[in-house]
C-alpha cells in the first residue's frame, strides 16, 4: 500500500515486513535445527513443601488402600454368596454359649465353609449385633455361607421327640426319659405324684435337659386337669381333683378305646353312687407291682384278687388313695362327662372292646362268652404250635 505526501512523492507504507526488518535466508541445516526449548517455570516454594509432598503420598496410599479394600470386600461378598464346599447334607451342632469365632472355625474345620474369616466378618455386618443360636442343624449340600448364617440365626434346629403314651406310671415315664439318647442331664431324685405327668409327644432340640421336658409334662397336665375339671358335669359323685384324676387313671388302664371310655367311666361312677366296690383289675396290679408295672408274662391269679393292698378295689371301698397311672385327655374328659347309662359291669368281648351289662345275670353271660372265646384261642394256639416245624 502507498501514500502520496504533500510534495507529490509517493512513499511505501510500513507493513509487517518493514516492522520485522529485512528477511535473512537460512541454510538447510539451520532450518532443521530445533529451536531452543524454553525453561520450565520455577516451582513455587509451596509446591516444594515437605507437607505437600507427604499429603500427596498419603492421598496416593489411601486411593490404593480403598481400591484394595473394595476388591477384598467384593471377593468376600462373592465368596459369602456362592455355593459352599459341602458335598452331602451334614448335621452341625452349635453348643450353648458358643461365640461367632468358635462357630466359624468349626464350620471351616468341618469343610462346611471355605473361609472362617469371611464368614465371621460378614455375619457380624449382616446380623448387626444379633447372635447365632445353639442347637443341632441340618446343613444342605452346597449351602452358601449366607444360607448357613440364616439357618443358624433362625434357630430352626433339628427336632427330636420323646413319646409318652397314656397309662404309663411316673416311674415308667422317668425310665423313658432317662433312656433317651439325645436328652441331657439328670432327673430329680424324687418322683412327682402319680397322675401328674401329661402323656404326649414332646419335641426338643439337642442339648435339651431331661428336667426341662419333665417340667413341661407337669405344667401341661396341671393345666389340662384344671381345664377339664372346671367343665365337669355337676352331679358327679367325686369331690376333689385328686379323686377325679384317680378315677380317670383307672378308666385309662381299663380300655385303650377312646369311644369306650365314657361308658367305662359310667360303670365306675354308677358303682360309686351305689356304694359298690369298683373291682378293677388294674388296681390289683398297681397294688402288687407299684410303678414298675406287671411283667407281661405274669397273669393275674385268683389269689391276687384277695390280696390286701391299699389299691385293690376288690377289697377296699371307694377309690384307691392315689392314681395308678397318668391319664390322658380322653380319659379325663370321659370321667368329667360320662355316658348316661345304668351299666354296672363290663368284660372283654374278644374284639378289643368290652361287653357291658346292667345286671349281674347279663354280666355272667358275657363272662361265659368271653371265657369260651379265650378257650378257643388257647386251643388254636396249641394246635398251631404242634403243627409248626421243629
C-alpha positions, 0 to 999 in steps of 0.5 A, a space after each residue: 500500500 502507498 501514500 502520496 505526501 504533500 510534495 507529490 512523492 509517493 512513499 511505501 507504507 510500513 507493513 509487517 515486513 518493514 516492522 520485522 526488518 529485512 528477511 535473512 535466508 537460512 541454510 538447510 541445516 539451520 532450518 532443521 535445527 530445533 529451536 531452543 526449548 524454553 525453561 520450565 517455570 520455577 516451582 513455587 516454594 509451596 509446591 516444594 513443601 515437605 507437607 505437600 509432598 507427604 499429603 500427596 503420598 498419603 492421598 496416593 496410599 489411601 486411593 490404593 488402600 480403598 481400591 484394595 479394600 473394595 476388591 477384598 470386600 467384593 471377593 468376600 461378598 462373592 465368596 459369602 454368596 456362592 455355593 459352599 464346599 459341602 458335598 452331602 447334607 451334614 448335621 452341625 451342632 452349635 453348643 450353648 454359649 458358643 461365640 461367632 469365632 468358635 462357630 466359624 472355625 468349626 464350620 471351616 474345620 468341618 469343610 462346611 465353609 471355605 473361609 472362617 474369616 469371611 464368614 465371621 466378618 460378614 455375619 457380624 455386618 449382616 446380623 448387626 449385633 444379633 447372635 447365632 443360636 445353639 442347637 443341632 442343624 441340618 446343613 444342605 449340600 452346597 449351602 452358601 455361607 449366607 444360607 448357613 448364617 440364616 439357618 443358624 440365626 433362625 434357630 430352626 434346629 433339628 427336632 427330636 421327640 420323646 413319646 409318652 403314651 397314656 397309662 404309663 406310671 411316673 416311674 415308667 415315664 422317668 425310665 423313658 426319659 432317662 433312656 433317651 439318647 439325645 436328652 441331657 442331664 439328670 432327673 430329680 431324685 424324687 418322683 412327682 405324684 402319680 397322675 401328674 405327668 401329661 402323656 404326649 409327644 414332646 419335641 426338643 432340640 439337642 442339648 435339651 435337659 431331661 428336667 426341662 421336658 419333665 417340667 413341661 409334662 407337669 405344667 401341661 397336665 396341671 393345666 389340662 386337669 384344671 381345664 377339664 375339671 372346671 367343665 365337669 358335669 355337676 352331679 358327679 359323685 367325686 369331690 376333689 381333683 385328686 379323686 377325679 384324676 384317680 378315677 380317670 387313671 383307672 378308666 385309662 388302664 381299663 380300655 385303650 378305646 377312646 369311644 369306650 371310655 365314657 361308658 367305662 367311666 359310667 360303670 365306675 361312677 354308677 358303682 360309686 353312687 351305689 356304694 359298690 366296690 369298683 373291682 378293677 383289675 388294674 388296681 390289683 396290679 398297681 397294688 402288687 407291682 407299684 410303678 414298675 408295672 406287671 411283667 407281661 408274662 405274669 397273669 393275674 391269679 385268683 389269689 391276687 384278687 384277695 390280696 390286701 393292698 391299699 389299691 385293690 378295689 376288690 377289697 377296699 371301698 371307694 377309690 384307691 388313695 392315689 392314681 395308678 397311672 397318668 391319664 390322658 385327655 380322653 380319659 379325663 374328659 370321659 370321667 368329667 362327662 360320662 355316658 348316661 347309662 345304668 351299666 354296672 359291669 363290663 368284660 372283654 368281648 374278644 374284639 378289643 372292646 368290652 361287653 357291658 351289662 346292667 345286671 349281674 345275670 347279663 354280666 355272667 353271660 358275657 363272662 361265659 362268652 368271653 371265657 369260651 372265646 379265650 378257650 378257643 384261642 388257647 386251643 388254636 394256639 396249641 394246635 398251631 404250635 404242634 403243627 409248626 416245624 421243629 
